Amino acid sequence: MSKADEIFIKNCRDIIDNGFSDEHLDVRPHWDDGVAAHTIKRFGIVNRYDLSEEFPILTLRRTYLKSAVDEILWIWQKKSNNIKDLHSRIWDSWADETGSIGKAYGYQLGVKHTYPEGEFDQVDRVIYDLKNNPASRRIMTNIYVHKDLKDMHLYPCAYSMTFNVTGNKLNAILNQRSQDMLAANNWNVVQYSALLIMLAKTAGLEAGELVHVIADAHIYDRHIPIIEKIIANDPYPAPKLIVADKTDFYEFDRNDFALDNYRYHAFDERIPVAI
């Protein structure tokens, strides 16, 4: 069993069996038929993934590696807030007629700030510090910018990364205010694991741990039967990740990532998305 499967099963089982239901509350999300989208949740889940041991991708069902990498590069490398720069259509529900999602995600990472060392955006500041100040405890990003929330079509869910170099290993904490466990949990884990690996290669380091902190980890009411089917599967061993040997973060693309011996259970159900 892969560690990613083990963690996912444990979290989902805990949410379903012990979680808090908001069915009696007035909630913002709704289904495309207009019905309120209620959840059952657990507060404050913390998961640890050691990337030196295995790449944390689910085998209980397929996670599309290249699409996940494409989205994280859209945000962190292209620093884009326009879905026309993205290959998939997962952001269509939040884009306006021009393709923009407002001052969200990539937009915030691309804003330049002035430091004693010069002018950097958040991504370039991280890269600069990993190369020049690896002992720093200040290597972090934040895209939950309150003054710009009114101009965001969706408030950031995964909003902060804190990087820490220990020996020759790059570790990181991903902070997430909210997590749809079925639609997005492993997707985000795969994305930010890939991001950590790319930044480690850029800085001449080895990838270490990704710690994923989720404030509100929830399963939507219409997702519960789907989750029950998925976690009833018998997981396969984790596949091996193959990454192109590049040392410039801005040279990576989605085709630089591949999986060797990725076995997964078939899953062809449509996942309804609450908006």
Secondary structure, DSSP 8 states (H G I E B T S, - for coil): --HHHHHHHHHHHHHHHH-EE-TTS--S-B-TTS-B--EEEEEEEEEEEETTT-----SSS---HHHHHHHHHHHHTS---BGGG-SS-TTGGG--TTSB-BS-THHHHH-EEEETTEEEEHHHHHHHHHHH-TT-S--EEE---GGGGGGBSS--SEEEEEEEEETTEEEEEEEEEEEEHHHHHHHHHHHHHHHHHHHHHHHT-EEEEEEEEEEEEEEEGGGHHHHHHHHTS------EEEE-----GGG--GGGEEEES--------------
